[in-house]
Amino acid sequence: MKRTSTLLLAGAAIVALAAGPMAVSATAGQVRATVTQWASTATATSQYGSVDWAARQATGAPNVSECADNGDAWASSSSTGYDKLTVGFSKAVVPSMVRIHVSYNPGQVTMVQVIDAAGTSTVIYRKAPRKITTCPYVMSIPVTGVTTPINRVRITVNQQKLRLGWTEIDAVQLVGQG
C-alpha cells in the first residue's frame, strides 16, 4: 500500500513522502487529508455462497483480473435478483469519488448511495440497467454536494430487466477528505 503525504506550508514549501494511500496538505494553518481506502466490511441482501461470491469478497483491493464468473467477487443469490451490497470503510471521509470494480456484467449497477454515521443516505448515481461491453469495468463516480463524512456505500444491482446473469463486484474504493 502506498501513502503519499504532501505538506504545503504557508503557500510556499512542498514536502512529499511516499508511505500509503493518504495525501495530506496544510495551507495557512488548515490541514486537509485526501484518503483513498478499500472497503473493509460488507453485507448484502443476498449472496451466492458463504465464502465464494459472499459479500466479504467485495472488500479489500481488486483481485479478479478478468471478466469472468469468479468466486473472489460478490454475487447475489439469484442471477435475476434485485439486490443491495453495502460496504463499510475504516475512516469516515467527506467523499469526492467512489470506484466500483465490477468483474462480471457491469451494466446492471443501477444506484449507488453514500451513507453517513447517522444512517442518512445520499444518492450519487442512478441509471437504468444497460449492456456495457467493457469488462472488467471500473465505475468511477464523482461525488459532489456531500459535506458530511461518510463511511458506507450502498450499491443496488438490478438483474431483473436485462437478464444478463449475475453482476459481480470485486472491490469498492472510497476517496475523500478526512
MARLUM-807425 format. One record per residue: residue number from 0; y, z, x of N, C-alpha, C, O in turn. Coordinates in Angstrom, 2 decimals, m for minus. Each point is the difference from the previous one (the first is absolute). Layout:
<pts>
{pt NUM, {Y, Z, X}, {Y, Z, X}, {Y, Z, X}, {Y, Z, X}}
...
</pts>
This chain:
<pts>
{pt 0, {m1.17, 0.00, 0.84}, {1.17, 0.00, m0.84}, {1.23, 0.00, 0.89}, {0.09, 0.81, 0.92}}
{pt 1, {0.86, m1.69, m1.18}, {1.18, m0.11, 0.83}, {1.20, 0.59, m0.73}, {0.23, m0.32, m1.16}}
{pt 2, {0.52, 1.17, 1.83}, {1.19, 0.61, m0.58}, {1.19, m0.43, 0.83}, {m0.02, 0.12, 1.23}}
{pt 3, {1.06, m0.62, m1.86}, {1.21, m0.39, 0.69}, {1.14, 0.87, m0.48}, {0.29, 0.03, m1.20}}
{pt 4, {0.34, 0.68, 2.10}, {1.14, 0.84, m0.34}, {1.23, m0.58, 0.66}, {0.01, m0.22, 1.21}}
{pt 5, {1.02, m0.03, m2.00}, {1.24, m0.56, 0.53}, {1.13, 0.95, m0.35}, {0.17, 0.35, m1.17}}
{pt 6, {0.59, 0.08, 2.15}, {1.13, 0.88, m0.23}, {1.28, m0.76, 0.30}, {0.15, m0.60, 1.06}}
{pt 7, {0.78, 0.65, m2.01}, {1.30, m0.60, 0.18}, {0.99, 1.15, 0.03}, {0.23, 0.64, m1.03}}
{pt 8, {0.34, m0.36, 2.17}, {0.88, 1.15, 0.18}, {1.44, m0.43, m0.01}, {0.42, m0.83, 0.81}}
{pt 9, {0.36, 1.40, m1.73}, {1.44, m0.27, m0.14}, {0.28, m1.50, m0.06}, {1.06, m0.45, 0.44}}
{pt 10, {m2.01, m0.31, m0.98}, {0.19, m1.43, m0.18}, {m0.05, m0.79, 1.29}, {0.39, m1.17, 0.01}}
{pt 11, {m0.85, 1.77, 1.10}, {0.06, m0.72, 1.27}, {m1.36, m0.12, 0.68}, {m0.56, m1.09, 0.08}}
{pt 12, {0.01, 2.21, 0.41}, {m1.21, m0.05, 0.80}, {m1.24, m0.14, m0.88}, {m0.06, 0.60, m1.08}}
{pt 13, {m0.92, m1.39, 1.52}, {m1.26, m0.16, m0.73}, {m1.13, 0.36, 0.94}, {m0.05, m0.46, 1.14}}
{pt 14, {m0.87, 1.30, m1.64}, {m1.17, 0.40, 0.76}, {m1.21, m0.30, m0.86}, {m0.01, 0.36, m1.18}}
{pt 15, {m1.02, m1.02, 1.71}, {m1.20, m0.31, m0.78}, {m1.22, 0.52, 0.73}, {m0.13, m0.16, 1.22}}
{pt 16, {m0.77, 0.78, m1.96}, {m1.25, 0.52, 0.54}, {m1.16, m0.54, m0.82}, {0.08, 0.02, m1.23}}
{pt 17, {m1.14, m0.48, 1.85}, {m1.18, m0.46, m0.74}, {m0.93, 1.18, m0.16}, {m0.51, 0.54, 0.98}}
{pt 18, {0.27, m0.12, m2.25}, {m0.88, 1.13, m0.23}, {m0.71, m0.01, m1.35}, {m0.91, 0.81, m0.17}}
{pt 19, {1.26, m1.67, m0.81}, {m0.68, 0.00, m1.30}, {0.78, m0.72, m1.07}, {0.95, m0.72, 0.31}}
{pt 20, {m1.33, 0.88, m1.63}, {0.57, m0.80, m1.07}, {1.30, 0.54, m0.57}, {0.19, m0.02, m1.21}}
{pt 21, {0.72, 0.52, 2.06}, {1.23, 0.55, m0.53}, {1.17, m0.45, 0.87}, {m0.08, 0.07, 1.23}}
{pt 22, {1.16, m0.54, m1.86}, {1.22, m0.32, 0.72}, {1.04, 1.01, m0.44}, {0.24, 0.17, m1.19}}
{pt 23, {0.37, 0.49, 2.14}, {1.00, 1.02, m0.31}, {1.33, m0.49, 0.56}, {0.07, m0.41, 1.16}}
{pt 24, {0.98, 0.46, m1.96}, {1.31, m0.35, 0.51}, {1.00, 1.06, m0.44}, {m0.09, 0.53, m1.10}}
{pt 25, {1.04, m0.23, 1.98}, {1.04, 0.99, m0.33}, {1.35, m0.63, 0.30}, {0.20, m0.53, 1.09}}
{pt 26, {0.72, 0.60, m2.04}, {1.34, m0.54, 0.18}, {0.99, 1.05, m0.46}, {m0.05, 0.43, m1.15}}
{pt 27, {0.94, m0.02, 2.02}, {1.06, 0.95, m0.32}, {m0.54, 1.21, m0.76}, {0.54, 0.37, m1.04}}
{pt 28, {m1.60, 0.24, 1.56}, {m0.54, 1.21, m0.58}, {m0.97, m0.20, m1.15}, {m0.54, 0.98, m0.51}}
{pt 29, {0.30, m2.22, 0.07}, {m0.92, m0.26, m1.10}, {m1.32, m0.51, 0.57}, {0.00, m0.93, 0.80}}
{pt 30, {m1.13, 1.53, m1.23}, {m1.31, m0.42, 0.48}, {m0.72, m0.74, m1.11}, {m0.06, 0.48, m1.14}}
{pt 31, {m0.48, m1.65, 1.46}, {m0.74, m0.80, m0.96}, {m1.28, m0.47, 0.67}, {0.04, m0.60, 1.08}}
{pt 32, {m1.18, 0.88, m1.70}, {m1.28, m0.40, 0.58}, {m0.68, m1.02, m0.89}, {m0.14, 0.23, m1.20}}
{pt 33, {m0.28, m1.35, 1.77}, {m0.81, m0.96, m0.73}, {m1.45, 0.33, 0.27}, {m0.45, m0.01, 1.15}}
{pt 34, {m0.28, 0.30, m2.21}, {m1.40, 0.39, 0.11}, {m0.87, m1.10, m0.58}, {0.22, m0.46, m1.13}}
{pt 35, {m1.21, 0.03, 1.89}, {m1.00, m0.97, m0.45}, {m1.34, 0.70, 0.01}, {m0.45, 0.47, 1.05}}
{pt 36, {m0.20, m0.39, m2.22}, {m1.25, 0.76, m0.08}, {m1.01, m0.68, m0.94}, {0.38, m0.69, m0.95}}
{pt 37, {m1.66, 0.90, 1.25}, {m1.09, m0.49, m0.84}, {m0.38, 1.09, m0.99}, {0.19, 1.19, 0.27}}
{pt 38, {m0.71, m1.58, m1.40}, {m0.45, 0.96, m1.01}, {m1.03, 0.94, 0.61}, {m0.85, m0.42, 0.79}}
{pt 39, {0.95, 1.70, m1.16}, {m0.94, 1.00, 0.53}, {m0.92, 0.55, m1.09}, {m1.02, 0.61, 0.31}}
{pt 40, {1.36, m0.81, m1.59}, {m0.85, 0.43, m1.11}, {m0.03, m1.12, m1.03}, {0.89, m0.86, m0.04}}
{pt 41, {m1.93, 0.87, m0.81}, {m0.08, m1.02, m1.05}, {m0.87, 0.48, m1.15}, {m1.02, 0.67, 0.20}}
{pt 42, {1.45, m1.02, m1.41}, {m0.80, 0.21, m1.21}, {0.13, m1.29, m0.82}, {0.91, m0.79, 0.21}}
{pt 43, {m1.84, 0.60, m1.13}, {0.03, m1.21, m0.84}, {m0.57, 0.30, m1.37}, {m0.76, 0.95, m0.18}}
{pt 44, {1.16, m1.77, m0.79}, {m0.55, 0.16, m1.34}, {m1.47, m0.37, m0.03}, {m0.73, 0.45, m0.89}}
{pt 45, {0.28, m1.25, 1.85}, {m1.43, m0.28, 0.18}, {m0.22, m0.50, 1.42}, {0.95, m0.39, 0.69}}
{pt 46, {m2.18, 0.42, m0.26}, {m0.35, m0.55, 1.31}, {m1.43, m0.48, m0.08}, {m0.82, 0.54, m0.74}}
{pt 47, {0.51, m1.58, 1.52}, {m1.32, m0.61, m0.07}, {m1.10, 0.88, 0.59}, {m1.14, m0.04, m0.46}}
{pt 48, {1.47, 0.84, 1.47}, {m0.99, 0.86, 0.63}, {0.61, 1.31, 0.44}, {1.21, 0.18, m0.06}}
{pt 49, {m2.06, 0.74, 0.50}, {0.51, 1.29, 0.46}, {0.36, m0.01, 1.49}, {0.73, 0.87, 0.47}}
{pt 50, {m1.23, m1.85, 0.25}, {0.38, m0.16, 1.41}, {0.57, m1.41, 0.18}, {1.21, m0.17, 0.19}}
{pt 51, {m2.07, m0.85, m0.25}, {0.49, m1.38, 0.06}, {0.79, m0.29, m1.27}, {m0.39, 0.40, m1.09}}
{pt 52, {1.50, m1.10, 1.24}, {0.91, m0.39, m1.09}, {0.65, 1.20, m0.70}, {0.57, m0.16, m1.08}}
{pt 53, {m0.65, 1.34, 1.66}, {0.62, 1.20, m0.58}, {1.51, m0.03, 0.26}, {0.48, m0.71, 0.88}}
{pt 54, {0.25, 1.50, m1.66}, {1.46, 0.06, 0.15}, {0.41, 0.33, 1.42}, {0.97, m0.56, 0.52}}
{pt 55, {m1.69, 1.45, 0.12}, {0.37, 0.41, 1.37}, {m0.06, m1.15, 1.00}, {0.55, 0.11, 1.10}}
{pt 56, {m1.21, m1.20, m1.45}, {m0.04, m1.16, 0.90}, {1.38, m0.65, 0.15}, {0.22, m0.78, 0.93}}
{pt 57, {0.71, 1.11, m1.83}, {1.36, m0.55, 0.09}, {0.92, 0.85, 0.88}, {1.19, m0.28, 0.09}}
{pt 58, {m1.73, 1.30, 0.55}, {0.80, 0.85, 0.89}, {m0.13, m0.50, 1.44}, {m0.94, m0.71, 0.35}}
{pt 59, {1.91, 1.11, 0.47}, {m0.01, m0.38, 1.41}, {0.43, m1.45, 0.19}, {0.33, m0.70, m0.95}}
{pt 60, {m0.35, 0.28, 2.19}, {0.39, m1.37, 0.37}, {m1.02, m1.00, m0.53}, {m1.14, 0.37, m0.27}}
{pt 61, {1.53, m1.63, 0.11}, {m0.93, m1.01, m0.49}, {m1.20, m0.14, 0.92}, {0.13, 0.06, 1.23}}
{pt 62, {m1.31, m0.25, m1.83}, {m1.21, m0.21, 0.81}, {m0.87, m1.12, m0.56}, {m1.15, m0.14, 0.41}}
{pt 63, {1.67, m0.65, m1.34}, {m0.70, m1.18, m0.50}, {0.80, m1.20, 0.46}, {1.14, m0.20, m0.42}}
{pt 64, {m1.73, m0.62, 1.29}, {0.76, m1.08, 0.63}, {m0.19, m1.36, m0.66}, {0.67, m0.96, 0.36}}
{pt 65, {m1.58, 0.87, m1.33}, {m0.23, m1.29, m0.64}, {0.03, 0.13, m1.52}, {m0.13, 1.10, m0.54}}
{pt 66, {0.30, m2.20, m0.13}, {m0.01, m0.03, m1.46}, {m1.46, 0.05, m0.44}, {m0.73, m0.99, 0.07}}
{pt 67, {0.33, 2.18, m0.54}, {m1.40, 0.16, m0.37}, {m0.20, 1.26, m0.82}, {0.82, 0.92, 0.04}}
{pt 68, {m1.88, m0.90, m0.78}, {m0.42, 1.20, m0.72}, {m0.51, 0.95, 1.09}, {m1.02, m0.26, 0.63}}
{pt 69, {1.74, 1.37, m0.42}, {m0.31, 0.87, 1.13}, {0.13, 1.45, m0.42}, {1.03, 0.40, m0.54}}
{pt 70, {m2.04, 0.40, 0.76}, {m0.02, 1.42, m0.36}, {1.02, 0.84, 0.73}, {0.18, 1.17, m0.35}}
{pt 71, {0.50, m1.71, 1.36}, {1.05, 0.73, 0.70}, {1.34, m0.08, m0.71}, {1.01, 0.46, 0.53}}
{pt 72, {m0.98, m1.05, m1.73}, {1.21, m0.06, m0.82}, {m0.31, 0.62, m1.36}, {m1.17, 0.06, m0.40}}
{pt 73, {2.21, 0.39, m0.31}, {m0.20, 0.54, m1.35}, {m0.22, m1.14, m0.99}, {0.66, m1.03, 0.07}}
{pt 74, {m1.59, 1.24, m1.00}, {m0.21, m0.90, m1.13}, {m0.26, 0.86, m1.23}, {m0.63, 1.05, 0.09}}
{pt 75, {1.11, m1.51, m1.24}, {m0.24, 0.72, m1.25}, {m1.47, m0.15, m0.40}, {m0.73, m0.80, 0.57}}
{pt 76, {0.32, 1.58, m1.56}, {m1.41, m0.02, m0.41}, {m0.38, m1.31, m0.69}, {m1.17, m0.38, 0.02}}
{pt 77, {2.14, m0.31, m0.63}, {m0.30, m1.25, m0.71}, {0.85, m1.13, 0.55}, {1.18, 0.19, 0.32}}
{pt 78, {m1.77, m1.37, m0.20}, {0.74, m1.17, 0.49}, {0.96, m0.54, m1.04}, {0.79, m0.90, 0.29}}
{pt 79, {m0.83, 1.43, m1.51}, {0.93, m0.42, m1.05}, {0.82, 1.20, m0.49}, {0.48, 0.00, m1.14}}
{pt 80, {m0.32, 1.00, 1.99}, {0.69, 1.22, m0.39}, {1.51, m0.07, 0.13}, {0.57, m0.89, 0.64}}
{pt 81, {0.06, 1.86, m1.29}, {1.43, 0.25, 0.12}, {0.09, 1.40, 0.59}, {m0.19, 0.98, m0.71}}
{pt 82, {0.46, m0.88, 2.01}, {m0.12, 1.27, 0.69}, {1.21, 0.30, 0.85}, {0.82, m0.88, 0.30}}
{pt 83, {m0.73, 2.16, 0.09}, {1.11, 0.46, 0.84}, {m0.54, 0.73, 1.21}, {m0.92, 0.81, m0.09}}
{pt 84, {1.53, m1.10, 1.23}, {m0.28, 0.67, 1.27}, {1.27, 0.74, 0.37}, {1.08, m0.60, 0.08}}
{pt 85, {m1.19, 1.91, 0.15}, {1.16, 0.79, 0.42}, {m0.28, 0.52, 1.40}, {m1.00, 0.68, 0.24}}
{pt 86, {1.90, m0.99, 0.69}, {m0.15, 0.44, 1.39}, {1.12, 0.97, 0.34}, {1.12, m0.11, m0.50}}
{pt 87, {m1.44, 1.08, 1.35}, {0.97, 1.00, 0.43}, {0.28, m0.12, 1.49}, {m0.81, m0.53, 0.77}}
{pt 88, {1.97, 1.03, m0.38}, {0.45, m0.07, 1.39}, {0.36, 1.39, 0.48}, {0.45, 0.83, m0.79}}
{pt 89, {m0.63, m0.58, 2.07}, {0.21, 1.34, 0.54}, {1.46, 0.42, 0.03}, {0.30, 1.20, m0.07}}
{pt 90, {0.62, m2.16, 0.16}, {1.43, 0.34, 0.06}, {0.74, m0.73, m1.11}, {m0.09, m1.22, m0.13}}
{pt 91, {0.83, 1.98, m0.69}, {0.85, m0.60, m1.03}, {1.21, m0.66, 0.66}, {0.64, 0.59, 0.86}}
{pt 92, {m0.34, m1.83, m1.27}, {1.12, m0.75, 0.55}, {0.75, m0.71, m1.12}, {m0.56, m0.25, m1.07}}
{pt 93, {1.82, m0.07, 1.33}, {0.74, m0.89, m0.90}, {m0.50, m1.41, 0.35}, {0.25, m0.48, 1.10}}
{pt 94, {m0.94, m0.18, m2.03}, {m0.72, m1.23, 0.36}, {0.91, m1.21, 0.18}, {1.01, m0.15, m0.68}}
{pt 95, {m1.40, m0.71, 1.63}, {0.68, m1.28, 0.19}, {m0.98, m1.17, m0.10}, {0.42, m1.13, m0.24}}
{pt 96, {m1.72, 1.40, 0.42}, {m1.00, m1.07, m0.04}, {m1.37, 0.60, m0.30}, {m0.34, 1.07, 0.50}}
{pt 97, {m0.43, m1.78, m1.31}, {m1.42, 0.33, m0.22}, {m0.78, m1.26, 0.35}, {0.33, m1.10, m0.46}}
{pt 98, {m1.37, 1.26, 1.28}, {m0.87, m1.12, 0.36}, {m1.42, 0.31, m0.46}, {m0.57, 1.03, 0.34}}
{pt 99, {0.02, m1.95, m1.12}, {m1.35, 0.17, m0.53}, {m0.88, m1.08, 0.60}, {0.26, m1.19, m0.18}}
{pt 100, {m1.28, 1.60, 0.90}, {m0.94, m0.93, 0.64}, {m1.14, m0.24, m0.98}, {m0.85, 0.87, m0.21}}
{pt 101, {0.83, m2.07, m0.38}, {m1.01, m0.37, m0.99}, {m1.00, m0.93, 0.68}, {0.37, m1.05, 0.53}}
{pt 102, {m1.63, 1.44, m0.55}, {m1.01, m0.75, 0.74}, {m0.87, m0.90, m0.87}, {m0.87, m0.71, 0.51}}
{pt 103, {1.10, 0.73, m1.84}, {m0.80, m0.86, m0.87}, {0.73, m0.18, m1.33}, {0.41, 0.99, m0.61}}
{pt 104, {m0.25, m2.22, 0.15}, {0.68, m0.34, m1.26}, {1.35, 0.69, m0.16}, {0.17, 0.82, m0.90}}
{pt 105, {0.79, m1.14, 1.76}, {1.27, 0.74, 0.03}, {0.94, m0.20, m1.18}, {0.85, 0.86, m0.22}}
{pt 106, {m0.95, m1.91, m0.54}, {0.98, m0.27, m1.05}, {m0.09, 0.87, m1.23}, {0.77, m0.18, m0.95}}
{pt 107, {m1.69, 1.13, 0.93}, {m0.19, 0.81, m1.19}, {0.68, 1.37, 0.09}, {m0.17, 0.82, m0.90}}
{pt 108, {0.93, m0.57, 1.97}, {0.85, 1.19, 0.05}, {1.20, m0.31, m0.88}, {0.77, m0.92, 0.29}}
{pt 109, {m0.60, 1.68, m1.38}, {1.02, m0.35, m0.98}, {1.17, 0.98, m0.06}, {1.07, m0.35, m0.50}}
{pt 110, {m1.25, 1.57, 1.01}, {1.11, 0.95, 0.01}, {m0.17, 0.97, 1.17}, {m1.12, 0.39, 0.35}}
{pt 111, {2.26, m0.01, 0.24}, {0.01, 1.00, 1.06}, {1.12, 0.98, m0.32}, {1.13, m0.41, m0.31}}
{pt 112, {m1.45, 1.70, 0.37}, {0.98, 1.05, m0.25}, {0.03, 0.94, 1.18}, {m1.02, 0.24, 0.65}}
{pt 113, {2.22, 0.32, m0.36}, {0.12, 1.08, 0.97}, {0.20, 1.28, m0.81}, {0.62, m0.01, m1.06}}
{pt 114, {m1.17, 1.13, 1.57}, {m0.01, 1.25, m0.74}, {0.51, 1.12, 0.89}, {m0.45, 0.16, 1.13}}
{pt 115, {1.41, 0.63, m1.66}, {0.54, 1.12, 0.77}, {m0.82, 1.27, m0.23}, {m0.96, m0.01, m0.77}}
{pt 116, {1.34, 1.09, 1.44}, {m0.76, 1.26, m0.06}, {m0.03, 0.59, m1.41}, {m0.93, 0.72, m0.34}}
{pt 117, {1.95, m1.02, m0.48}, {0.04, 0.51, m1.38}, {m0.85, m0.84, m0.95}, {m0.16, 0.35, m1.16}}
{pt 118, {m0.38, m1.46, 1.66}, {m0.83, m0.87, m0.83}, {0.77, m1.11, m0.69}, {m0.57, m0.74, m0.80}}
{pt 119, {1.84, 0.60, 1.11}, {0.82, m1.07, m0.58}, {m0.34, m1.31, 0.70}, {0.04, m0.09, 1.22}}
{pt 120, {m0.37, m0.93, m2.01}, {m0.36, m1.29, 0.59}, {1.08, m1.04, m0.26}, {0.70, 0.04, m1.01}}
{pt 121, {m0.60, m0.97, 1.95}, {0.95, m1.11, m0.09}, {m0.77, m1.28, 0.29}, {m0.68, m0.11, 1.03}}
{pt 122, {0.77, m0.87, m1.92}, {m0.66, m1.28, 0.20}, {0.79, m0.80, 1.04}, {1.21, m0.20, m0.14}}
{pt 123, {m1.91, m0.26, 1.18}, {0.64, m0.81, 1.04}, {m0.51, m1.44, 0.01}, {0.56, m0.86, 0.67}}
{pt 124, {m1.63, 0.61, m1.44}, {m0.59, m1.34, m0.06}, {m0.73, m0.13, m1.33}, {m0.73, 0.90, m0.41}}
{pt 125, {0.94, m2.05, m0.26}, {m0.73, m0.29, m1.23}, {m0.08, m1.51, m0.16}, {1.02, m0.68, m0.06}}
{pt 126, {m2.24, 0.16, m0.01}, {m0.22, m1.44, m0.20}, {m1.31, m0.19, m0.77}, {m0.90, 0.84, 0.07}}
{pt 127, {0.81, m1.94, m0.77}, {m1.24, m0.36, m0.68}, {m1.05, m0.39, 1.05}, {0.38, m0.46, 1.08}}
{pt 128, {m1.67, 0.64, m1.36}, {m1.04, m0.43, 0.93}, {0.15, m1.50, 0.28}, {0.33, m0.79, m0.89}}
{pt 129, {m0.58, 0.41, 2.14}, {0.09, m1.40, 0.39}, {m0.94, m0.24, 1.16}, {m0.36, 0.93, 0.73}}
{pt 130, {m0.05, m2.16, m0.56}, {m0.91, m0.34, 1.09}, {0.81, m0.15, 1.28}, {0.95, m0.77, 0.06}}
{pt 131, {m1.34, 1.53, 0.96}, {0.60, m0.11, 1.34}, {m1.11, m0.45, 0.93}, {m1.05, 0.64, 0.08}}
{pt 132, {1.27, m1.74, 0.62}, {m1.07, m0.56, 0.84}, {m0.02, 0.61, 1.40}, {m1.03, m0.07, 0.67}}
{pt 133, {2.13, 0.66, m0.22}, {0.03, 0.65, 1.31}, {m0.80, 1.30, m0.10}, {0.27, 0.84, m0.85}}
{pt 134, {m1.25, m0.70, 1.72}, {m0.84, 1.19, m0.03}, {m0.62, 0.19, 1.38}, {m0.50, m0.98, 0.56}}
{pt 135, {0.51, 2.18, 0.02}, {0.66, 1.18, m0.52}, {1.50, m0.22, m0.14}, {0.58, m0.91, 0.60}}
{pt 136, {0.04, 1.77, m1.39}, {1.40, m0.16, m0.37}, {0.71, 1.34, 0.14}, {m0.52, 1.03, m0.43}}
{pt 137, {1.70, m1.05, 1.04}, {0.81, 1.21, 0.10}, {1.18, m0.16, m0.95}, {0.86, m0.86, 0.19}}
{pt 138, {m0.84, 1.70, m1.22}, {1.14, 0.03, m0.92}, {1.06, 0.87, 0.63}, {m0.21, 1.20, 0.19}}
{pt 139, {1.35, m1.77, 0.14}, {1.11, 0.76, 0.56}, {1.05, 0.12, m1.09}, {0.62, m0.99, m0.39}}
{pt 140, {m0.42, 2.20, m0.10}, {0.89, 0.24, m1.12}, {1.20, 0.82, 0.46}, {m0.14, 1.19, 0.28}}
{pt 141, {1.33, m1.81, m0.20}, {1.20, 0.76, 0.36}, {0.34, 0.98, m1.13}, {m0.17, m0.33, m1.17}}
{pt 142, {0.63, 1.52, 1.53}, {0.36, 1.01, m0.98}, {1.50, 0.25, 0.10}, {0.51, 0.34, 1.07}}
{pt 143, {0.19, m0.52, m2.18}, {1.43, 0.27, m0.04}, {0.29, 0.90, m1.20}, {m0.73, m0.01, m0.99}}
{pt 144, {1.78, 0.77, 1.10}, {0.43, 0.83, m1.12}, {m0.74, 1.31, m0.19}, {0.31, 0.74, m0.93}}
{pt 145, {m1.28, m0.43, 1.78}, {m0.73, 1.26, m0.08}, {0.58, 0.92, 1.06}, {m0.12, m0.28, 1.20}}
{pt 146, {0.74, 1.38, m1.61}, {0.67, 0.90, 0.94}, {m0.72, 1.33, 0.16}, {0.38, 0.82, 0.84}}
{pt 147, {m1.41, m0.59, m1.64}, {m0.79, 1.23, 0.08}, {m1.20, m0.23, 0.92}, {m0.65, m1.04, m0.10}}
{pt 148, {0.35, 1.98, 0.98}, {m1.20, m0.15, 0.84}, {m1.26, m0.12, m0.86}, {m0.15, 0.72, m0.99}}
{pt 149, {m0.73, m1.62, 1.36}, {m1.27, m0.19, m0.71}, {m1.16, 0.22, 0.98}, {0.14, m0.17, 1.21}}
{pt 150, {m1.27, 0.57, m1.78}, {m1.18, 0.18, 0.85}, {m1.26, m0.60, m0.61}, {m1.10, 0.21, 0.51}}
{pt 151, {1.27, m0.97, m1.61}, {m1.15, m0.68, m0.61}, {0.40, m1.40, m0.47}, {1.15, m0.27, m0.33}}
{pt 152, {m2.15, m0.61, 0.31}, {0.16, m1.36, m0.51}, {m1.17, m0.26, m0.95}, {m1.16, 0.25, 0.34}}
{pt 153, {1.48, m0.76, m1.53}, {m1.04, m0.35, m0.98}, {m0.03, m1.51, m0.16}, {1.02, m0.64, m0.25}}
{pt 154, {m2.21, 0.07, 0.39}, {m0.21, m1.45, m0.06}, {m0.87, m0.30, m1.21}, {m1.10, 0.55, m0.14}}
{pt 155, {1.59, m1.42, m0.73}, {m0.76, m0.40, m1.19}, {m0.61, m1.37, 0.26}, {0.68, m0.93, 0.45}}
{pt 156, {m1.97, 0.82, m0.75}, {m0.75, m1.24, 0.18}, {m0.50, m0.43, m1.38}, {m0.70, 0.74, m0.68}}
{pt 157, {1.07, m1.96, 0.28}, {m0.45, m0.54, m1.29}, {m0.94, m1.17, 0.28}, {0.45, m1.11, 0.30}}
{pt 158, {m1.74, 1.37, m0.41}, {m1.03, m1.03, 0.26}, {m0.52, m0.60, m1.29}, {m0.94, m0.80, 0.02}}
{pt 159, {1.55, 1.18, m1.15}, {m0.47, m0.47, m1.31}, {0.43, m1.43, m0.31}, {m0.76, m0.76, m0.59}}
{pt 160, {1.97, 0.41, 0.98}, {0.57, m1.28, m0.43}, {m0.61, m1.20, 0.73}, {m0.49, m0.92, m0.65}}
{pt 161, {0.50, 0.93, 1.96}, {m0.47, m1.16, 0.77}, {m1.50, 0.01, 0.24}, {m0.61, m1.05, 0.20}}
{pt 162, {0.02, 2.22, m0.23}, {m1.45, 0.17, 0.22}, {m0.47, m0.69, 1.30}, {m0.98, m0.75, 0.01}}
{pt 163, {1.72, 1.04, 1.06}, {m0.35, m0.54, 1.32}, {m1.05, 0.84, 0.71}, {m0.56, m0.41, 1.01}}
{pt 164, {0.29, 1.58, m1.55}, {m0.87, 0.95, 0.67}, {0.83, 1.17, 0.51}, {1.17, 0.14, m0.35}}
{pt 165, {m1.79, 0.68, 1.16}, {0.67, 1.20, 0.50}, {1.19, m0.33, 0.88}, {m0.05, m0.91, 0.83}}
{pt 166, {1.13, 1.68, m1.01}, {1.08, 0.05, 0.97}, {m0.31, 1.20, 0.88}, {m0.27, 1.08, m0.50}}
{pt 167, {0.30, m1.27, 1.81}, {m0.33, 1.08, 0.92}, {1.20, 0.31, 0.88}, {0.62, m0.90, 0.57}}
{pt 168, {m0.30, 2.19, m0.47}, {1.16, 0.46, 0.77}, {m0.49, 0.76, 1.22}, {m0.72, 0.99, m0.10}}
{pt 169, {1.13, m1.49, 1.26}, {m0.46, 0.53, 1.28}, {0.90, 1.13, 0.51}, {m0.52, 0.98, 0.55}}
{pt 170, {1.84, m1.08, m0.72}, {0.90, 0.99, 0.57}, {1.36, m0.11, m0.68}, {0.37, m1.04, m0.54}}
{pt 171, {0.37, 2.16, 0.58}, {1.35, 0.03, m0.55}, {0.92, 0.69, 1.00}, {m0.31, 1.08, 0.50}}
{pt 172, {1.43, m1.71, m0.22}, {0.96, 0.53, 0.96}, {1.33, 0.27, m0.69}, {0.45, m0.79, m0.83}}
{pt 173, {0.16, 1.91, 1.18}, {1.30, 0.38, m0.53}, {0.99, 0.09, 1.15}, {m0.29, 0.62, 1.03}}
{pt 174, {1.46, m1.24, m1.21}, {1.08, 0.07, 0.99}, {1.21, 0.60, m0.70}, {0.32, m0.37, m1.13}}
{pt 175, {0.34, 1.29, 1.80}, {1.20, 0.60, m0.60}, {0.70, 0.94, 0.93}, {m0.41, 0.22, 1.14}}
{pt 176, {1.50, 0.35, m1.64}, {0.80, 0.94, 0.76}, {m0.45, 1.42, m0.32}, {m0.12, 0.37, m1.17}}
{pt 177, {m0.13, 0.41, 2.20}, {m0.48, 1.36, m0.24}, {0.55, 1.00, 0.96}, {m0.32, 1.19, m0.09}}
</pts>
